[in-house]
Amino acid sequence: MPSNAPSRARLSEPSSLALPSGVVATTLPNGLRIRVAPLPHARSVTVCLGFAAGSRYETADEQGIAHLVEHMLFKGTARYPTAQAISETIEGVGGLLNASTEKEVTSYWVKVASEHLGIAFDLLADMATAPRLDDDELEKEKKVVLEELGLAQDSPGDWVHQMLTESLWPDQPLGREIAGTAATVNAQTPGSLARYLRRTHGLGNAVLVVAGKADPDAVLALASDRLGARGSDSPTWERATAVIGTPPVVTQTRPTEQAYLALANYGLPRGHPDRYALRLANAILGDGMSSRLFLEVRERRGLTYDIASYVSTFHDAGAVSISAGVDPDRVVEALEAIMGEVGKLREETVPESELLKVKAYIRGRTLLGLEDSHAVASWHATPVLLGAEELSPEEALARIDAVTAADVRRVAGVVFAPGSVHLAHIGPDVDVDALRNTIA
């Protein structure tokens, strides 16, 4: 369990930097890191401004402030004083504007036709450096955020994942709901938001990525002009602490038609050398309709409509999770089938033919996911923000190709060690001891 004095860490740049071919990189004197990925065939350009901070950078009293700040940056700035002015600036030229708050990253992005690159820069720069944080707008936006939180809580297929996350990292920033609670959201003021922004949204803690039909020299000129103000260092974050002892089974009784299950084992941190083997292990287990879980639990046994597994990685921690919705009367049967497939992955070497098939699947999904300028911008922004190695898609896929069946079995044996599964359940009343015995 977490101690009373949690250790804290600060993200640092990788000691060596080898950029993917064709990407232009520079760092402004204020510390803003810039990547330009020209796509000559594109008609669009995406400008992404990301900050290496998210919900795990919050104190307990601040829970939800990162997400609330993200909303407030759309409510008005010095040059674009209203939400309508902001949206019309981009939608008026047919563009797209959005943002996201995650555990370790907050990002804002605009996608426009390449001729409107200057408009995208003007707006994002003003949002980042001159938000209004109007008191009346904040009170209205608190209600919007709490509606969003209520929607998540009313969706058991979503909320079961939050229950699972809390069981993995209890009483820690990494385990808390990103949107916060009613009490912590309502407690925020323009002053508390401004202090959070100063701590986390300095340009020295940011990366700017422009992908699409854009001239690198023009991008650097725009960045120097609009985003050249003094920056700040990256903030600290609390190190994650794993649960020691018997993993918990957490349940929430609801009169639902389905029972919602989410299982997880602790995985690997983001930079672990076995991360590619774990990605393959996950794809074999539950990524896609030809994965083992889908074929066995749905197709052969008819126990669920949808089942999947996924990997989460953070600076110092990770998880491999499985989710499914099943008939409440068949929960134990479904868990037995799931644990059976996990056991096979841990105890048996994957046939070479299956390994090659899954490698081809990952390659295709990776390349299909990089079809537009926004996807390319995200690809290049994420490793810079998170202090990870910057790779081209081809370099990353070469790492996947190098993984052997022995690597997959070895990693599965560590990650899916017997007796280490955390389980969250939402649905009609269930025998908790039966659940615990099934996953033991």
C-alpha angles and dihedrals in degrees: 000000000000117000125232090253107045119200116246133208139193124216116243133193118262111266092238130031125204110173125211113261114276096018116122116212137187140150122224120226089257091061098257108148115216131197124182118193108187116209104186093187094056127097093198136062129206121207112197123185112188134180126207094234136087142144096318089063091064129099118232091261090051097052108147095016094114091055092043091051090052089055093046094055086068093053099074145315137198094273098027102042100182140043088244092054090052096048095043091052091064102026088048088071094038095258135140127239127186146137141201138205119210135168095275106009138053116189138180122195143180126196117195141151106285093250089067097056092119092056091053091051094048093053099043092046092053092046091052099042107027113031114162098217090199114197095225092047090049092055091051093046092051087063090050092051092048090051087053090050091049091051090054092049091049091054106075093188088061100034094054088067091056090051088051093049091051090052091053096048108018119190091003132113091243091059099045126103109263093222092056127217132295090255097049095042093049091048094063121104135186086262095054090047091050091051091049091049092051090051098046112017101059112133089240086067094049141085127206117205124183117188128177136037098354136129110234093218091053091048093051091049091051092046093050091050100042102027104029097107120120114287135203139229123270116272126242127255134203116254116243120248121204122225110262117215131012111004112242131247109214123191138183118196115223132156093245127153090229133037112233118215131190122178129182144178123196108266134188132297118253099264098042113133091230094057093106092051089050091051089055092046090053093048091051091048105045118340109117139349094293094054121115096251094049094047096044104035099035110021101036102029103025092221099136143017095218133018131163144157129218141181125235120194132188137172094276106005145034146181141210111214137188124199132188142159114221143170106280090233092056101047096114092045091052092048091051090053092048093048089048091059092045089052093051091052090050098044106032131059113245111245113251092238091057092046092053091047092053092046089055089049093053092046093052095045091048094052094042088052091059097059099117140039095257092056091049092049091052091048092057098036098054101063093044092052093046099042092246132143113281110231135170116236089256092053092048091049090050087058089053092049091053093060114106131208088250090056091053093050093046093051093043089052090057101039097040097042112161116267096021102101121122114205133198122187133186120183144071118341112299139186102257093193089056090052092048093048092049095055096038 
